[in-house]
Amino acid sequence: MVKIPDLNFNLNNIPLQGKIGSEIITPEQALGSCTATGNERPSLSYRTIADPGIGSSVIMGKNIYTTSVPGIGYAVGLEPTNFCLGNGVYWVPFTTCKVPVSGTTTATFNAKLHFQLYRIGTISNANSITIFRNNFGIYEYNLWDGNVTKVLTYQSSLPFNMTVNTCSLQSNSISNITLPQITSNALPSINSRAGMTQFRLMVNCPNNTNLNITFTDNNNIGQTTNILTPATTSTAKGVGVQLQYNGTIISFGPDSAEPGTTNQIVLNSNLTGVQSFPFTASYIRTGTVTPGTLSSTATFTLSYQ
């Protein structure tokens, strides 16, 4: 039996097909043994451990199997400790190295088992979750005729529980920002700013969360400068919009929640509860100013790490 600890995590941290929790590794255990008989021809037999089982999906080359709760899947593998040494972890589907057994010699198979849970759909709080893998075992291959015999079955885990939490963006977080009307005299030189306008984002996280944010230029996705691209409907020239967080100019990045995303900003590395985050938007001069209208659009991605 495998013991999987109870889980308590922020759902926003885990994308579809993302890992749930850390990899579970069992202590070394005996998976079984087999003995070559004296009448085997040519007096030599090979034994391997194999599991070609078909899962419900594949993630990063690993077969994923369903648990007793929808939306939670798992991969299973083994780490040989007295055979196939140095070859690391074999994840299903796999066939390990061949272990020769000659005469009446007995080959033993010891290994650590590895399990990794994955999010494969919508998940919620659940109790007494179990995993099942009932064709994981040792298969015996005869050298001369290829006959296969399964000699061990490894089945399931002890039940475990899961508590799901999620952060939320509060409804009173501002989405449309109106900058004041200004004259060209307010922007006397390149990189001068005017019309600074505050806005706030309010986020509620029910448990400790490393909260990050990335702003993306919606009119020029992929650009990583610190000035938003004017919309095509804008008539003003030589002016852009710049954002700041706590007085620090914001540079833009891709629409991604992955850790380490370009120009991702840490808002709070240990947020629990509700917090309001202050931002500002302002005009910035980029060239020769021609009066007119100006609009830009930025999207933001919150990342819960």
N, C-alpha and C positions, 0 to 999 in steps of 0.2 A: 504494500500500500504506500502511496505517496501522500505526504502531508503538505497541503497548500495553505498558506496563512490566510486569514481573513483580510479582505481588501477594503480600503477606504480611499477614494480618489476623486479628483475633479474631472468630470466627464469632458469638459472643454479641453483638457490636456491631451485627449486621446482621439485622433482622427480615425475615420473608418479604415480598417486594416492596420491600425496602430497597435503597439504592444500595451497590454494591461499589466502593470507591475513588473517586477524584475523576473529574470529567469529563475526557475526553481530547479535545484540540483539535489538529487538524493545522495546519501552516503553510498559508498561502494557496496555492492551486493552481488551474490552469486545468481546468475541468470540460469545456470544449468550446466550440464556436462554431457559428453557423449564418448563412447568407447568404440574403437575400431575392432571388428571381429577378425579372427585369424584366417577366415576363408575369403576375405575381400580380395579382389583382383584389381590391380597388381600388387596386392598386400599394402595398399596405401589409400587412405580416404581423406577427403578434405571436408572440413566443417566450417560453416560461416554463420553469421547472424544476418538475417535479411527481413525486411518488412516492405513489401511493394504496395501496401494498402492504399486505397484511393480515398482521399478526403473530400470534404464538401467544397473546398477551394484551395488555391495555392497562393501563398504570400512569401515573397523573396525566396522562391524555390522550395519552400517547405509545404508539405501537405497539411491542411488545417482541418481539424475534426471538431464536430459540435459537442458541446457539453449538455448538461441537463437543462440549461437555461438559454433561450433564444438570444442571439446577439453576441454570445461569448464562445469563442473557439479556442483551440490550442494546437500547438505543434509538439511532437515528441521526438526525442533522439536519445542516443546513448553514447557514452564516453568509455571505451574499453580501458580497463586498468591492468589486464594481464595478457592481452592480445591486441594486435593491430596498434601497438604502442607508437605514439608520436603522430597519429593520424587525426587527433582532435575529436570533435563531436560529429556523429553521423545522425542527420535528421531524416525522418521518414519523407520520401521513400529512399531506401538505401540497401546496399549489400556490402557487408564489411569484407575485410581481407580473408583469404582462405587460410585456415589453420590445419596443417597436416596432422593426421593421426595414423600411426603405423602399428601393425601387429595388434596387440591388445591394449595399446596405450590409451589412456583417458585424457581428453581435452576438456579443461574447465573454462568457463566463460564468466568473468567478473567484470562489472561495469557500473558506472554511475548513470542514472537516468536523468534526462533533461526535459523540462516542460516549460513552454512559454504560452501564456494566454494572449489572445488577440481580440480586438473588437471587430466583429463581422456583421454587425447590424445595430439596431436600436437596443439599448440596454437600460436597465433600471435596477433598483434595489432587489436583491434576491438572497434567499437563504438555502442552506443545504445543497449547494452546487456540487456536482460530481462530474468527473471526466471518465470516459470509457474508451478503452482501446483494446479490443478483445481478439486481435489477430497479430499482436506484437510478440514475436517469439524467435526462438532458435530454429533455423531450418538446416537440415542435414543434406549435403550434396555429395553423392557418390562420384568419385572421379571418373569411372569408366562408363556409367550408363545415365548419369544425370538425374537419377531418382531423388526426390525431395521428400523429406519427412519433417513435420513440425513437432518439436519435442517439448515446447514450453509455451505457456500463454501468460501474458501480463495484462491485468485487467483494468483496475480503476484506482481512484484516489479516495481518501477520507473526505467527507463533505466539508465545504467551507462557505463562508458568507461574504457578501459584497454590498457595500454602501456607496451610492453614487451621489456626488455633489456637483453643482455647476455654478459658474459665475454668470451674472446677468448685467446688461447695460440698462440703467434706469431710464424710464420713459421721459424724465425731465432733462435728459442730456440734449443739448442743443444740436441741431443738424443744419440749419440755415443761418448764415452769418451775413449781416448787412453792414458793410463798411460805410462810414460817412462820406458825403460828397466833399471833395477838396478842390483847390485850385492848383494849377501847375507850380505856383510859387511855393507851395508846401513841400515840393521835391526839388530843391535847388541844385542837386548834384547826383551823379551816379551813385547808387547804393544808399541814398538817403531814404528814410522811411517816414510815413505819416499815416494818420487815420487808424492808429492802433485800437483794435476792438477785442474785448475779452469774450471767451466762451469756455464752457466747462464740460467735461465728460464725467459722469458718475457711474461707478461700477460697484456691484455687490458680489462678494465672494464668500460663500458659507464656510470655507475652511482655508487654511494657509495656502496661498497661491503666489507664485512668481509671475506677476502681471507685466506684460510687455505690450508695446504698440508700435505699429509701422504705418506711416502715412504714404499713400500712393497718389501720384499725379494722374488723375482720371483722364486728362486730355493728352497725356503723353506718358502712357504706362511704360515703365522701364527706365525712365530718366531718374538720375540720382542727385541732381543739384538741389538747391534750397529755395528755388523760385518756381511757383506754379505756372504752368503754361496757360495763357489766356484762351478762353473758348473762342471758336471761330466766329461767333456772333459779336465778339467784342469789337468796338471801334476805336478805343484809345490805343495809342502806340507809346512805346518806351516805358511802360509801366507793367509790373507784375504784382503778385500777391505772395507774401512770405508768412510762414507760421513760426511760432515760438512756443516752447514749453519751459515754464519757470525761467524765462529770460534767455534761454538757449535756442538758437536758430535750428529749425528742423530741416533735415535733408530727407529726401524721399527715397522709397525703396519699393520692391515688388509686393504684390498682394499675396503675402505668405505668412503663415503662422509658425513656420519652422524656426527652431532655435538658431540664432546666428544669422538671421535674415539681414541683408544689407540695410543699414541705418535703422535698425530696430532699437527702440528706446525702452529701458527698464523704468516702469512706473512705480512699482513696489515689489520688492523681492520677498515680502512676507505679508501679503494682504489678507486680512480676515475682516469681514463685514463690509460696510459701505464707505467708499472714499471718493471725494470729488477732486478731479485733476484739472488745474488751470492752464489754459492755452490762450494765445492771442493771434490775431491775423492783422496784417497791415499792408499798405501799399509800399512798393519799393521801386525806385527808379532804375531802369535798365538801359535807357538810351535817350534819344531826343523825344521829348514828350509832345504828343498830339492829344488834345482833349477828346473825350468821348466816353463811352460806357466800357465797363470792364467786369467780366465774370470768370471765375475759375472754379474747378471742382476737385476736391481731394476726397478720397475714401480712406478709411483706416481699418486695420486688422488688429484685433486684440489677440494676444498669444498667451495662453495659460501654461506655464512651464513649471 
